[in-house]
Amino acid sequence: MPDTKCITIAFDHWPARALFPNQAGKKLHWAERSELRHAAKEEAYWLAYNKLDKPFEKATIDIFVTAGDKRQRDLDGFVSACKPWIDGLVLAGIIKDDNYFCIPRISITFQGVGEENVTIIITEYLLMRSLKKEMSNV
């Protein structure tokens, strides 16, 4: 069976509050939100820079979230808030693009309450067809 490659990027904080969709219309000028997106994209770029020689043509993204308190939040909004980080991974050459052809699955898992952090794991996506073909050649 072929080795599946994966890259782990860890953030010691959550995305900026203004990047969450439910906060988008609340008292923040679009230019300030744009600056936050740019800063998040750049942060992900530098954390992922030089971790891979060639970008994954196809990959899955798993987002693991640990909350700093017991407030309930929408996980789907969290995926949206992580979008600038995913854009930074594209910029760093970890994944080819962030469309659904290159990333057929994004999952998010809430890991409980503890020290606030986010871990993103990017795993090379291998089609079952290619796995079966390689297995038949063995």
MOKA-V257545 format. One record per residue. N is the residue number from 1. PSI is psi in degrees with one decimal (none if undefined). BURIAL is I if it has 24 or more other C-alpha atoms within 12 Angstrom, else O. Layout:
n={N & N}
psi={PSI & PSI}
burial={BURIAL & BURIAL}
This chain:
n={1 & 2 & 3 & 4 & 5 & 6 & 7 & 8 & 9 & 10 & 11 & 12 & 13 & 14 & 15 & 16 & 17 & 18 & 19 & 20 & 21 & 22 & 23 & 24 & 25 & 26 & 27 & 28 & 29 & 30 & 31 & 32 & 33 & 34 & 35 & 36 & 37 & 38 & 39 & 40 & 41 & 42 & 43 & 44 & 45 & 46 & 47 & 48 & 49 & 50 & 51 & 52 & 53 & 54 & 55 & 56 & 57 & 58 & 59 & 60 & 61 & 62 & 63 & 64 & 65 & 66 & 67 & 68 & 69 & 70 & 71 & 72 & 73 & 74 & 75 & 76 & 77 & 78 & 79 & 80 & 81 & 82 & 83 & 84 & 85 & 86 & 87 & 88 & 89 & 90 & 91 & 92 & 93 & 94 & 95 & 96 & 97 & 98 & 99 & 100 & 101 & 102 & 103 & 104 & 105 & 106 & 107 & 108 & 109 & 110 & 111 & 112 & 113 & 114 & 115 & 116 & 117 & 118 & 119 & 120 & 121 & 122 & 123 & 124 & 125 & 126 & 127 & 128 & 129 & 130 & 131 & 132 & 133 & 134 & 135 & 136 & 137 & 138}
psi={136.9 & 151.4 & 128.5 & 128.6 & 145.7 & 152.2 & 136.0 & 128.3 & 124.4 & 132.8 & 136.4 & 17.8 & 168.9 & 166.4 & 156.8 & 141.2 & -36.4 & -14.1 & -11.8 & 138.0 & -35.5 & -14.6 & -6.7 & -37.5 & 7.4 & 98.2 & 34.8 & 124.6 & 146.9 & -33.1 & -37.1 & -40.9 & -37.7 & -40.4 & -40.0 & -41.5 & -44.6 & -42.6 & -41.1 & -41.7 & -43.7 & -39.3 & -47.3 & -39.0 & -49.8 & -30.7 & -29.7 & -11.2 & 131.5 & 22.0 & -10.4 & 138.2 & -41.4 & 134.1 & 149.0 & 129.6 & -39.8 & 137.6 & 159.9 & 150.7 & 126.9 & 125.2 & 124.2 & 124.9 & 130.9 & 126.2 & 151.0 & -10.4 & 179.7 & 10.5 & 142.9 & 138.2 & 159.9 & 126.3 & -31.8 & -34.0 & -31.3 & -39.1 & -42.2 & -40.0 & -25.2 & -5.5 & -45.4 & -32.4 & -42.1 & -39.0 & -37.2 & -33.1 & -35.6 & -46.2 & -35.3 & -5.7 & 24.9 & -43.1 & 150.0 & -45.2 & 169.7 & 25.8 & 172.4 & -10.9 & -36.0 & -28.0 & 87.1 & -13.3 & 131.6 & 125.7 & 154.3 & 135.7 & 126.6 & 124.7 & 3.3 & -168.5 & 136.9 & -142.7 & 124.7 & 123.3 & 166.8 & 133.1 & 128.6 & 125.1 & 121.8 & 119.9 & 132.7 & 133.6 & 119.3 & 126.9 & 144.8 & -33.4 & -45.7 & -32.2 & -44.8 & -40.5 & -44.1 & -37.0 & -34.9 & -22.2 & -10.8 & none}
burial={O & O & O & O & I & I & I & I & I & I & I & O & O & I & I & I & I & I & I & I & O & O & O & O & O & O & O & O & O & O & O & O & I & O & O & I & I & I & O & I & I & O & I & I & I & O & I & I & I & O & O & O & O & O & I & I & I & I & I & I & I & I & I & I & I & I & I & O & O & O & O & O & O & O & I & O & O & I & I & I & I & I & I & I & I & I & I & I & I & I & I & I & I & I & I & I & I & I & O & O & O & I & I & O & O & I & I & I & O & I & O & O & O & O & O & O & I & I & I & I & I & I & I & I & I & I & O & O & O & O & O & O & O & O & O & O & O & O}
